């Protein structure tokens, strides 16, 4: 939303100028918020009103303001954002404005421009010539870039909670505890995901290794096969466990069926080696080295796999991004068009992803650790559901709702 | 006794087009215009008022429309800031004349357009002000501050009725006659809220500039062509003088446009 503050002075009540201006704002599809109003006490006393007018586009706002000026509206003086040059590559000037994940506008040369993309924990770099403002991370900034400092001329538009309760995210909020019923919510969530798929919006799944270890992989595979996953984000352990499970039936040596270790970590190392030898996951699927599991399902169903490694990785699966900064860039790029994200059983990856999501993205965070769920939900307080539960029953129930009513195995 | 300011039509003619009535192809008949103006002058002179004349100036054909010179309240004269450059040259002559006649000249900020009594008429203590085509609404606020009065701003929406005095005429009994369609809905409501006894003028009569009338107590001088309005006014006890104004209507003016009150009313307490 673009907005401008106008002021009306004079006999605006007796002349019905105030109601006329407010009516015109609404009939032009814009909105207003009265910031201040002073009504004259005596007959000849003049009145005053300060009104924030907001419209969908900058052009619509300009056009409306032009009309309102005819009725005496004056645009309240607003100051430009203050800019200072970055002192060195990778360094912001002191007092730099720290952006949140809410839609943000900066006023430059008397005109508001939207900061793109919306990104948490960034500074704002302004390009006056291009009339553009972008969110920049430390690694993005170059010496001399003009960076917004202080709060002047910066406007943040928080996501409004919808007044119509149309989906599960509006009537369930925040967190469902471990001892609370979850079936009804999962059914609602399934409905929402059906709508999302129909609208061809993008669903991301951020998957933690517990999915494989608890044996919930088969349910995720059903969701992938039914077309409910567009992009899979994971770390190296998830991928390694999945291929170990696919190749040896174990994860970290623990068999789903026998419940004790046979071979220990050996299987994991051999599985990773097999994928490396095949030339990566896609090649391993094509060469029939990898014939089942979650990653296999992703390759077969054209689901984008985004793997980002960590410091603990022994030897990663080919294709995983191992450079942390590079990893952030890849994540941001792959998350740009996502509208719904299921963050499943991984706190590290979930937090990283949640911090990069636009405030309008709806998230479901499932983890057995209450504090992990709380931390993730905190980042997206108006558009998220947190569930404290083991991921296996969650995925089982969701897959039952969405995948062709296959019986529980 | 009321005092009025008129300007003889020596240089009057249609030399440019700044409202929908004007057409340089449809010139005013000069002898007829002279005769109509003399008729107005004679009619007003015989009423309970004193008529002053300002010397007309060459190349200022519309100076004859003295109502647009400014607004006089008590001993204060607020000169107009004409929107069209064609008329801007009139301003110094009127200001000088008023100053020479003992009025205190109070200037509005230059950037605010205001066309005098043409867009500012008192109905009782309320100053009704028209805006959009000629005067800016911001000028009304400045006027209200200068005069200490309540100014009710009304938007004019029909370009044929580009000044307030072409579609609205307050009466001394607290009422007014007007052509409602010349105002937007809010302007109509604002006028109705401040004046209770309103006489609506029919569209065909409004087109004869019937609202452009000079009211001096019980006497009303108005253009010919409004028999229904005249009947209603007579029923209320007014004496009506219906004058031919055809040559001035060609320029978008009539009796009231040709007359400025000095003052329009006494200063407000």
Boltz contact constraints between the chains, C-beta under 6 A:
constraints:
  - contact:
      token1: [A, 9]
      token2: [B, 141]
      max_distance: 6.0
  - contact:
      token1: [A, 10]
      token2: [B, 141]
      max_distance: 6.0
  - contact:
      token1: [A, 11]
      token2: [B, 150]
      max_distance: 6.0
  - contact:
      token1: [A, 11]
      token2: [B, 151]
      max_distance: 6.0
  - contact:
      token1: [A, 14]
      token2: [B, 152]
      max_distance: 6.0
  - contact:
      token1: [A, 15]
      token2: [B, 152]
      max_distance: 6.0
  - contact:
      token1: [A, 15]
      token2: [B, 153]
      max_distance: 6.0
  - contact:
      token1: [A, 15]
      token2: [B, 190]
      max_distance: 6.0
  - contact:
      token1: [A, 16]
      token2: [B, 186]
      max_distance: 6.0
  - contact:
      token1: [A, 16]
      token2: [B, 189]
      max_distance: 6.0
  - contact:
      token1: [A, 16]
      token2: [B, 190]
      max_distance: 6.0
  - contact:
      token1: [A, 20]
      token2: [B, 186]
      max_distance: 6.0
  - contact:
      token1: [A, 43]
      token2: [B, 150]
      max_distance: 6.0
  - contact:
      token1: [A, 44]
      token2: [B, 148]
      max_distance: 6.0
  - contact:
      token1: [A, 44]
      token2: [B, 149]
      max_distance: 6.0
  - contact:
      token1: [A, 44]
      token2: [B, 150]
      max_distance: 6.0
  - contact:
      token1: [A, 72]
      token2: [B, 137]
      max_distance: 6.0
  - contact:
      token1: [A, 72]
      token2: [B, 138]
      max_distance: 6.0
